[in-house]
């Protein structure tokens, strides 16, 4: 995300200083107030935590059984 293009009031190295990142146990992702329903390409490796990976693995294994 580009802060200057989004007209954010102050610069930041991390866009999540401006918007929330919400990932629930069902694997649903919200960025700010917007539910994401399609592929999300994000390159900040700090947001993909071990907890996030565990949730996604649990969902994937349940679907394959």
BELBEL-V763088 format. One line per field, one symbol per residue. phi: phi as a letter, one per 40 degrees, with the letter a starting at -180 (. if undefined). Layout:
phi->???
This chain:
phi->.bdcccgccacacbcccbbcbbbbccgcbbbgcbccbbcbbbbcccccccccccccccccccccc
